Amino acid sequence: MTDHISRRAAALGLAASALAPAAAFAQAEQTYSEDEILAAAQRFFGAGAEGVATVVDHVFADLGRPNGYIEGNEGSGAIGVGLRYGDGRLRFKGRSGTTRVYWQGPSIGFDTGGNAARVFTLVYNLRHPDGIFRRYPGVDGSAYFIGGVGVNYQRRNDVTLAPMRAGVGFRLGANIGYLHYSRRRRLNPF
């Protein structure tokens, strides 16, 4: 009986080890490589964002390979209480087409100023485009920032968004808040 169990365990172990590379390959086919994201981000931001490679490297070291990204624009302003509005297009690896996305949200904190930015958001663990349409809390101000490009993380359950921003304006301080991603533009940030 013990010999039978040992053979079964060995067979299962071999089968699992044979499937592991296939699973890793399948996941790699459904996610973007660092080179793919870097090329897309550099195309999107253009020559004005010399720190994009360092920021992309930092996010990949923290979170790994994303399965989607959003390219968009936003404007924000704050005097203690802030508002942020944006819009863009969500793209998934291995899927044709894009999904139009709008976002808006309030923030509160020690924060003053305003800015307009191009936003390239890496998307992790989102299984379907409709899953983006929720509120994602985040902290801004403690962001990783280099060469004119900043990034912060927004999380809800197992989905993580990593918006990288490069733009014009002046906004100084730290805040907490959320962004509500929606199917249509909304004036109400809540």
N, C-alpha and C positions, 0 to 999 in steps of 0.2 A: 504494500500500500504506500509506504513512504517513497519507494523508488518511483512509483507511478506519479505521485505528487511532485517529486523533484523534476521528472521529465516534463510534466505539464508546466511547472514554473519556469523551467529553462526555455521551453517553447514559447511561452507568453513573453518572456524577457527578450528573446530574439525577435519576435514579431514586433514588440514595442520599439526596440532599437532600430528595426528596419523602417518603421513608420515615422520615427522622429525626424529624420531628414526630409521626408516627404511633407510632414506637417510644417516644418520650418520653411520649406520651399513654397508651400501653399500660402503661408502667412506673408512671406516676402513678396509674393505676387499680388497680394491684396493691400500692401503698404508701400509708401514711397521711400526710396533710399535717400540718404543724406545728399548725394550728388543731384538727384532729381529735384529735391526741395530747394537746394542752394541755387540751381539754375533758374527755377521758377521764381524764387524770391528776388534774385538779381535782375531778372527781366522785369519784374513788377516794380521794384523800387528804383531801378535805373542806377546811374552812376553816383547819385547823391548819397547813397547809404553804404559807405565803405566798411562799416562794422557788421554787415549782415552775415558774413561767413562765420565770424566769432559767435554771434548770437545763435545762429542755426546749430553750430557745433555744441554750444552750451545746452540748448533744448534737447538735442539728440542724446547727449550724455545723461540728462535728467530723465527723459521720457521715452526714448527709443524712436521707432519708426511710426509716423502718423499714417492713418488710412484716408485722410482727406485734408483739404485746406480751403480757406476762404480768402478771396482777394477783394478788397473793398476800400472805402473811404469813410472818414468820420470827422465830426467836429465836436468839441467839448469846451466847457467853461465852468468855472467854479469861483465862489467866494464863500468858503466854508461848506456850503451845499453846492453840489455840482450836477450837471446833466451831460449826457453823452448820447449822440445820435449817429448812426451809420448805416451803410448798406453795402452789399457785395454779392458775390456768387460763390456758392459752395461746390467744390469739385471732389469726387471720390476716385480713388485708384480703381481701375478696372471697369468704370462705368462711363458711358458716354453722356454728354450733356452736363448741365449745371443746374443748381437750384438757387433761385433768388432768395436772399436773406436780408432782413432789416434788423437793426438792434437799437435799443434805447435803454437808458437806465440812469438812476440817481446815484449819488455818492454823498458821503458826509465825512468830514475830517478837517485837518489843518491843510487846506488846499486853496490856492488862489491862482487865477490866470485863465488863459484860453489857448486852444490850439486846433489846427486842422491837420489831419494825418492820413497817410496811406497805411492801410492795415492788412497784414498778411498773417492769417490765423491758422496755425497747425491744429488739426483735429484728431483726437485719439479716442479709440474704442466706440465710435459712433457707428451703429450698424445700419441705419437707414436715414436718408435725408430728413425725414419728418422728425427724427429724434432731436434735431437742433433747436426746435421751436419750444424753448423752455427758458427759465431764468437760471443764470449761472453766476454764483457769487464769486467775488474776487477781492484782492487787496491790490491797490495801486500805490506807487511811491516807493515800495520796497523792491521795485523791479530791477532786474539785471539790465544794465544800460551801458552801451559802448558804441562809439563812433556814430552817434546820431540815431541809433536804433535801440528801442527799449522793448522789453517783453515782461509780461506777468502771466500768471496761470489762473484759470477759472475752472472750478470743478463742480460737478454734480453727479452723484453716484459714481459710476466708473468712467464717465466721459470727462475728458480734460481738454480744454481749449487753451492754446498758447498764442495770444495775439502779439505780433511784433509790429511796433509802430515807428514810423519815421515821418516827420512833418515839420511844420512851421508854427511858431507861436511860443508862448512862454507859460508854463504851468509848473508851479513849485509846491511841494508838500506831499502829504500822504493821505489816503482816504480808503474807506471801505465802501462797498456798494455791490451792485449786481448789474448785469446786462441781460435784458429780456430779448431773446431772438424771436422774431415774428415773421409771418408770411407777407405782411404788408406794413407800410410805413405808419407809425403811430406817433401822435404828438404827446400823448400821455406817457411819461417815462415809467410809470408804475404798472 
